[in-house]
Amino acid sequence: MVENSASPRGQPPALPPRGTTPGAPGPRERRLGGHAPAARLTSPALGPAEIREIAARLGIRPSKRLGQNFVTDPGTVRRIVTLAGLAPDDVVLEVGPGFGSLTLALLPAVRQVTAVEVDPLLAAELPRTVSTHNPSLAERLYVLTADALRITSLPGQAPTALVANLPYNVAVPVVLHLLATLPSLRKGLVMVQAEVADRMTAGPGSRVYGVPSVKLAWYAAARRAGPVPRTVFWPVPNVDSGLVAFTRREPPAADVPREDVFAVVDAAFAQRRKTLRAALARWAGSAADAERILRAAGVDPGARGESLGVADFARIAAVQTKGSC
């Protein structure tokens, strides 16, 4: 659920009238981004000196607990916007906008940016930053002070694209949660730790293929979209980053509940060096039951989870759910 929100001008929102649904779009939300941009505009980017000045003025030090590493290179944010493949009528969801460097680059390219920021100081400052650097685009910005992992809906226009520099410690859960919660999201480009990018985009048989790979594949086709050096961040992290692009697609088995498929995936990789017969024994009730289900699904009981694609896991779940073994 949304914890709090700020208007485009950075003022706290008025309480909804009695009898209205919290989080329902009000007049301001409906007005925001109501018209597609007539032409691509340019927006100045924040450099290292400007970001440090804002941080000093607000008394903010990057939080390791919140996974805060801020992009200070204007070229990097412009590259992200280009690689995201955005259209003028897209509504972008940005998680963790921080000081607004990527936000400023996104605003000229799309209809609206909904920025979700967990840090209340940064959330309150973001509209002022946009108004200072490009006031003509301020009405395209909507800011929510919230934890992205707790969002169940968003006010205003439904987002069509996720573009974000995600905190390392919650990157995969955030992407999976948003894809599950916001069906309007059709595509995205996220910056994550390089190692996480490899896991998110790995295919069956890869050394790093695992739970994130399979679960993301349930929702979307994902690929690596390029590396990002650690030197573009403040503070400089101990690892490099990578860009992951994804495009939503239909799940491989629409008639099988996602939760059932993901339960099989979790069980298969909890003991990834074991055969599926052994790894799924607890999930199925016994090793014999696991073997019976696997054979009915057309999967070798002696195989390991890392050799299966998302469609294979869906077939296993379907056999168990429909009791056809």
KADAQUI-V285940 format. One record per pair of residues at least 24 apart in sequence whose C-alpha atoms are under 10 Angstrom apart, sorted by the first residue. I is the first residue (numbers start at 1). J is the second residue. Records with the same first field share a line. If there is no record, write none. Layout:
BEGIN
I->J  J
END
This chain:
BEGIN
1->146  147  148  149  150  151  152  153  154
2->116  144  145  146  147  148  149  150  151  152  153  154  155
3->118  144  145  146  147  148  150  151
4->118  120  143  144  145  146  147
5->116  117  120  123  124  142  143  144  145  146  155
6->120  123  124  126  127  142  143  144  145
7->32  124  127  139  141  142  143  144
8->32  114  124  126  127  128  130  131  138  139  140  141  142  143  144
9->124  125  126  127  128  129  130  131  138  139  141  142  143
10->123  124  125  126  127  128  129  131  142  143
11->124  127
12->124
22->155
23->153  154  155  156
24->153  154  155  156
25->154  155  156  157
26->155  156
27->156
28->139  142  156
29->141  142  155  156  157
30->155  156  157
31->139  140  156  157
32->111  112  113  114  138  139  140  141  142  156  157
33->89  90  91  110  111  112  113  137  138  139  140  141  142  156  157
34->89  111  112  139  140  156  157
35->88  89  111  112  140
36->87  88  89  90  91  109  110  111  112  140
37->88  89  107  108  109  110  111  112  137  140
38->88  111
39->88  108  109  110
40->88  107  108  109  110
41->105  107  108  109  110  134  136  137
42->104  105  106  107  108  109  134  137
43->103  104  105  106  107  108  109  130  133  134  135  136  137
44->74  101  104  105  130  133  134
45->72  73  74  75  77  78  100  101  102  103  104  105  133  134
46->71  72  73  74  77  99  100  101  102  103  104  105  129  133
47->71  72  73  74  75  101
48->72  73  74  101  232  233  234
50->99  101
51->98  99  100  101  234
52->99  234
54->99  122  125  129
55->99  121  122
58->121  122  125
59->121
60->121  122
61->235
62->98  234  235
63->119  235
64->167  168  169  235
65->167  169
66->96  118  119  167  168  169  170
67->96  166  167  168  169  170  171  237
68->96  98  165  166  167  168  169  233  234  235  237
69->98  165  166  167  168  230  232  233  234  235  236  237
70->96  97  98  99  100  101  102  165  167  232  233  234  235  236  237
71->97  98  99  100  101  102  165  230  231  232  233  234  235  236
72->99  101  102  231  232  233  234  235
73->101  102  231  232  233  234
74->101  102  104  105  232
75->105  232
76->101  102  228  229  232  233
77->101  102  103  104  105  106  164  165  232
78->102  104  105  106
79->105
80->105  106  163  164  165  189  190  191  225  226  228  243
81->105  106  107  109  163  164  189
82->106  109
83->188  189  225  226  243  244  245
84->161  162  163  187  188  189  190  225  243  244  245  246
85->109  161  187  188  189  245
86->110  160  161  163  187  188  189
87->111  160  161
88->112
89->160
90->157  158  159  160  161  185  186
91->140  156  157  158  159  160  161  162  184  185
92->141  157  158  159  160  161  162  163  164  185  187  188
93->142  154  158  159  160  161  162  163  164  178  185  188
94->143  148  159  161  162  163  164  165  166  188  190
95->144  146  147  148  162  163  164  165  166  167  171  174  175  190
96->122  123  145  146  147  148  164  165  166  167
97->122  123  126  143  163  164  165  166
98->122  123  125  126  165
99->123  125  126  127  129  130
100->125  126  127  128  129  130
101->126  129  130
102->163  164  165
103->129  130  141  163  164
104->129  130  133  134  137  138  141
106->141  163
107->134  137  138  139  140  141
108->134  136  137  140
110->140
111->137  139  140  141  157
112->137  138  139  140  141  142  156  157  158  159
113->138  139  140  141  142  143  157  159  161  162  163
114->140  141  142  143  144  154  155  156  157  158  159  162
115->141  142  143  144  145  146  148  163  164
116->142  143  144  145  146  147  148  151  154  164
117->143  144  145  146  147  148
118->144  145  146  147  148
119->145  146  147
120->144  145  146
121->145
147->174
148->173  174  175  177  178
149->173  174  175  176  177  178  181
150->174  177  178  181
151->177  178  181  182
152->177  178  180  181  182
153->178  181  182
154->181  182
157->184
158->182  183  184  185
159->183  184  185  186  187
160->184  185  186  187  188
161->185  186  187  188  189  246  247
162->186  187  188  189  190  245  246
163->187  188  189  190  191  244  245
164->188  189  190  191  192  243
165->189  190  191  192  193  241  242  243
166->190  191  192  193
167->191  192  193
168->192  193  194  196  241
169->193
171->196  197
172->196  197  199  200  212  213  215  216
173->212
175->212  216
176->212  215  216  218  219
179->216  218  219  220  248
180->219  258
183->219  248
184->248
185->247  248
186->219  220  246  247  248  249
187->220  221  222  245  246  247  248  249
188->220  222  244  245  246  247  248
189->222  223  224  225  243  244  245  246  247
190->224  225  242  243  244  245  246
191->225  226  227  228  241  242  243  244  245
192->227  228  240  241  242  243  244
193->227  228  230  237  238  239  240  241  242  243
194->224  226  227  228  229  230  239  240  241  242  243  244
195->239  240  241  242
196->241  242  243  244
197->222  223  224  225  226  227  241  242  243  244  245
198->223  224  242  243  244
200->224  244  246
201->244  245  246
203->306  307  308  309  310
204->305  306  307  308  309  310
205->304  305  306  307  308  309
206->306  307
207->306
208->306
209->269  305  306  307  308  309
210->265  266  268  269  270  272  305  306  307  308
211->262  265  266  267  268  269  270  305  306
212->265  266
213->306  309  310
214->261  262  265  266  306  308  309  310  311  313
215->258  261  262  265  266  310
216->246  248  310
217->246  247  248  249  251  252  309  310  311
218->248  249  250  251  252  253  258  261  262  309  310  311  313  314
219->246  247  248  249  250  251  252  258  310
220->245  246  247  248  249  250  251
221->245  246  247  248  249  250
222->246  247  248
223->247
251->310  311  314
252->310  311  312  313  314  315
253->310  311  312  313  314  315  317  318
254->314
255->314  318
256->314  315  317  318  319  321  322
257->314  317  318  321
258->314  317
259->317
260->313  314  316  317  318  320  321
261->310  311  312  313  314  315  316  317  318  320  321
262->310  313  314  317
263->313  317
264->305  313  314  316  317  320
265->305  306  308  310  313  314  316  317
266->305
267->305
268->304  305  306  308  313
269->304  305  306
270->305
271->304  305
272->304  305  306
273->303  304  305  306
274->302  303  304  305
275->300  301  302  303  304  305  306
276->300  301  302  303  304  305  306
277->301  302  303  304
278->302  304
279->304  305
280->305
284->320
289->320  325
290->316  320
292->319  320  325
293->317  318  319  320  323  324  325
294->319  320  325
295->319  325
296->320  324  325
297->324  325
END
